[in-house]
Amino acid sequence: MFKNLFHSYKQLPKNVHYLILLELSTNLIHVAFILILNIFLREKGFKDPEIASFNSLRFIGALIFALPLGIYIRGKNLRSFLLIGSVIIPSSSILIIESIHRMFIPIIQFSFLLWGIGMMLIRVCALPFIIRNTNPNNSSEAISLSASTWSFSTVISGLIIGFLDWVGTIYIGNLSMAVTERSILWLITILGSCAFFAAWNIKEDNKHSYEIRSGFFSLDHSYDWDLILKAISPLILISVGAGLTIPFINLFFNSIFDLTASQFSIMGSASAILVFIFSLLVPYLGKKYGYWLTIITVQLLSIFCLIAMAMMELYSKLPFAFTVAVFAYILRQPLMHMAHPASNELMMSYVGEKNQELISALSSSLWSASWFFSAKVFEWMRLMNFRYVEIFILTAILYIFGVIFYAFLIKEHKKMSEINQRNIFQFSD
């Protein structure tokens, strides 16, 4: 099984391999920021509400520009947008690091905003790019490999952070430099700059057969809005819930169990190894067991792990609490991430070819809008002295409703597929 699986990944088009390298490089930066940037901000004297406010800014740019970008790129080559994103992300990352170090609040806010725009460019273009450069026989493998770049980046970033923290001091000739969150983020940002070379090597041809209507006034006739709205409904609930939890899990472990940035990074790497393995198995499991296992079952198990982790705040003084919280966190991530490639494939298949650029842009825009909204809700709830357990339980409730919506979507997709198959047979007769 594994030999055939890895062979199918190796046989993907070269353009897809370059995109994977691009995503791996940018996610290396993204993951490092998620793992230790909040703790870096806290050590510089910022409080939880201020940190949440900064984090919310990185979603505003995506919220404003994602939808117009999705409309504009329909039928256009995507290489130039990937190139721009690969330049913006490391550049804005350096701005973030140095503005935090020097406590320049306006520059911190601007750089978070710019960073979000760069990530939006990659996110909006990646999925349509994969669909354009693959076929129904290998698109599942390409989407899964794309999703796995996040976990593999987490492994690499976590190991780098843990190793540098263990080393303590870096010696270059007669010079020595103490390892800090700032120096670690600088190093990983430099490594992530390889994204530009990956984007530069992409060679792209336009091969679209559907009619292209440009302009906002043709939106009503150019897209199937009923399909699009149904497809994004579960995503809205999942993304709002995720925004309340994922950016702030490191603060949870730091506040409740006194975990340092490097300790949390190592724990994240352990979880990411499972995420990487589970993500690569999605095409095999999806073809054998379908969407019910790869979306519904794994997300329900992930929700159970999230609740278990959150509840440990109530029992943090007991000896088993830390072990349970760590185990639940490490298991929750691969289960939830395992559903991402399958749900993306379901969404793209459900809406059809002519809606795919727009649904990708809407997904990015709604994800950013939801995370902006969630960051503000988290900021407000922490100001009102809500505990982490209460915030994470709210996430679990939103996840449950999202899973229910996915169940309805899977049923309708199956019906549509059966109708299309019957029409094909009738036409051939």
C-alpha positions, -999 to 999 in steps of 0.1 A, spaced: 0 0 0 27 25 11 48 18 -20 19 25 -44 9 56 -23 43 72 -24 47 63 -61 14 82 -68 28 113 -50 61 110 -70 42 109 -103 24 142 -97 32 170 -123 63 191 -117 43 222 -113 25 206 -83 58 196 -68 70 233 -70 38 244 -54 43 220 -26 78 233 -20 64 269 -21 37 260 5 63 241 26 85 271 28 58 297 36 42 273 61 76 270 78 74 307 86 37 305 94 41 276 118 71 291 136 50 323 142 21 303 156 44 283 179 64 311 195 53 345 183 26 349 209 50 339 237 76 364 222 49 391 224 41 381 260 77 383 270 79 418 255 51 428 279 19 425 258 -12 410 274 -36 384 260 -61 410 247 -33 429 229 -19 397 214 -54 388 202 -58 422 187 -25 419 167 -35 384 155 -68 397 143 -51 422 120 -35 395 98 -70 384 87 -83 418 76 -62 420 44 -74 385 34 -110 395 43 -108 426 20 -89 412 -10 -96 375 -11 -130 377 -29 -119 402 -56 -88 382 -61 -109 350 -66 -130 367 -92 -100 383 -110 -79 351 -113 -106 331 -131 -91 319 -163 -58 337 -156 -23 322 -149 -15 320 -112 23 321 -112 26 358 -108 3 358 -77 23 330 -61 55 349 -68 41 381 -51 30 361 -21 64 344 -18 80 378 -15 55 394 8 55 367 35 92 367 44 95 405 40 65 412 63 77 385 87 110 404 92 89 436 98 69 418 125 100 405 143 118 438 144 88 460 151 80 438 181 116 439 193 116 477 191 81 481 203 69 501 173 31 495 176 20 510 143 46 489 124 35 458 143 -1 464 132 9 472 96 32 442 93 6 418 106 -19 432 80 7 428 52 16 393 63 -20 383 61 -23 396 25 8 375 15 -7 343 31 -40 350 14 -24 351 -21 -9 317 -16 -40 302 0 -65 315 -27 -43 304 -56 -31 270 -43 -62 250 -46 -73 262 -81 -37 257 -92 -38 221 -81 -71 214 -98 -58 230 -130 -26 209 -130 -41 175 -121 -69 152 -132 -96 133 -113 -72 104 -109 -45 123 -90 -61 154 -76 -68 137 -43 -31 129 -39 -21 165 -48 -46 181 -24 -35 157 4 2 164 -2 -6 202 -2 -24 198 32 5 177 46 30 206 41 15 223 72 23 193 94 58 187 78 66 224 84 55 220 120 79 191 124 108 211 109 100 243 128 94 225 161 127 206 158 146 238 149 131 257 178 137 229 202 173 223 191 183 260 192 168 264 226 188 234 238 220 248 223 214 281 240 242 300 222 253 301 186 290 306 178 301 319 144 339 323 145 347 346 174 311 359 176 285 344 199 247 350 199 223 340 225 193 321 212 160 340 217 126 339 201 137 368 179 168 350 166 148 318 160 121 336 140 148 353 120 165 320 111 132 303 101 122 334 80 154 331 61 148 294 54 112 302 43 125 326 17 131 296 -5 95 300 -15 105 326 -41 127 301 -59 99 275 -60 74 300 -74 100 312 -100 103 277 -114 66 272 -120 57 270 -157 21 275 -164 -2 273 -194 -39 283 -196 -61 254 -204 -96 266 -194 -126 256 -216 -154 274 -197 -166 309 -207 -150 337 -188 -172 367 -179 -153 394 -160 -167 421 -137 -188 422 -106 -220 428 -126 -218 394 -141 -214 376 -108 -251 365 -106 -249 346 -140 -213 334 -139 -215 313 -107 -238 287 -92 -245 305 -59 -268 278 -45 -240 253 -47 -214 277 -34 -235 287 -3 -242 251 6 -205 242 2 -192 270 25 -218 266 52 -199 240 73 -166 258 66 -180 290 83 -188 271 115 -155 252 115 -134 283 109 -151 304 136 -145 276 161 -109 271 150 -102 309 153 -112 307 190 -87 280 197 -58 273 173 -40 307 176 -42 306 214 -34 270 223 2 279 231 -12 306 256 -33 279 271 -4 256 278 18 285 288 -8 298 313 -21 266 327 10 243 327 39 269 323 51 254 291 79 275 274 80 283 236 105 256 229 86 229 250 54 237 231 72 236 198 86 201 205 51 190 215 37 205 183 63 186 163 53 153 179 17 160 169 27 171 134 44 138 127 11 121 131 -6 149 111 18 143 82 13 105 82 -25 108 85 -27 134 57 -8 112 33 -32 83 40 -63 104 31 -64 94 -7 -61 57 2 -87 59 30 -110 82 10 -111 58 -20 -117 28 2 -141 42 29 -153 75 14 -161 109 30 -179 96 60 -147 83 75 -123 109 63 -145 139 72 -173 130 97 -157 103 119 -123 119 122 -137 153 131 -160 138 158 -130 121 173 -111 154 171 -139 172 189 -137 147 218 -100 153 221 -105 191 222 -130 188 250 -107 165 269 -78 189 266 -100 219 276 -113 201 307 -78 197 321 -78 234 331 -103 224 358 -80 197 371 -47 214 364 -34 208 400 -39 170 397 -9 149 385 -27 134 354 -40 167 340 -9 176 321 -5 142 306 -41 141 294 -39 176 280 -7 168 260 -21 135 247 -54 151 237 -36 179 219 -12 156 201 -41 134 189 -65 162 181 -44 178 155 -39 149 131 -76 140 133 -88 175 125 -62 181 98 -69 147 83 -104 160 73 -90 191 55 -79 175 22 -110 154 20 -133 184 28 -115 205 2 -118 178 -24 -155 174 -16 -160 212 -18 -142 216 -52 -160 186 -66 -194 197 -54 -193 232 -68 -179 222 -102 -151 236 -124 -164 271 -132 -169 279 -95 -136 267 -82 -116 299 -82 -144 317 -64 -150 290 -38 -113 290 -30 -113 328 -26 -145 326 -5 -130 299 16 -99 321 23 -120 352 28 -145 335 51 -117 317 70 -100 351 75 -132 369 85 -141 341 109 -106 342 125 -108 380 127 -142 377 144 -130 349 166 -98 368 177 -120 397 187 -144 373 206 -114 357 223 -101 392 232 -135 401 247 -139 368 265 -105 371 281 -112 407 291 -144 393 308 -122 367 326 -136 337 307 -115 307 312 -98 288 284 -120 258 290 -152 279 284 -137 293 252 -126 259 239 -160 243 247 -176 269 226 -153 259 198 -164 222 202 -200 232 199 -194 251 166 -174 221 153 -203 198 160 -227 219 140 -201 221 112 -199 183 111 -236 180 109 -236 204 79 -208 183 63 -230 152 67 -258 169 47 -233 180 20 -219 145 16 -254 131 11 -263 157 -15 -230 153 -33 -236 115 -35 -271 122 -50 -256 146 -76 -229 121 -86 -256 93 -91 -277 117 -112 -247 126 -134 -237 90 -138 -273 81 -150 -272 111 -174 -239 99 -189 -252 64 -194 -284 77 -210 -264 99 -234 -241 70 -244 -271 49 -251 
